[in-house]
Amino acid sequence: MSYPSVGERGLAAWVFGLSAVVCGLVLLLILSPRLVAIEGLDISALPAFHALLNGTTAVLLGTGFLLIRARKI
């Protein structure tokens, strides 16, 4: 199966666009949390989930760094 090439400019446009959407959603959540509140939504597990994501990122970055230093990548 062949996929069309997006190119660096197309990829950069996607990254910037997605970043703008995420920033807009965060701004919306900060400025008007009651507007986007969902009744009955339990968010108490989010800090633990965020810590899990941070830990996974640290392990992957460390592994990548070590592999690059060992010239395996």
Secondary structure, DSSP 8 states (H G I E B T S, - for coil): ------HHHHHHHHHHHHHHHHHHHHHHHHH-TTTT--TT---TTHHHHHHHHHHHHHHHHHHHHHHHHTT--
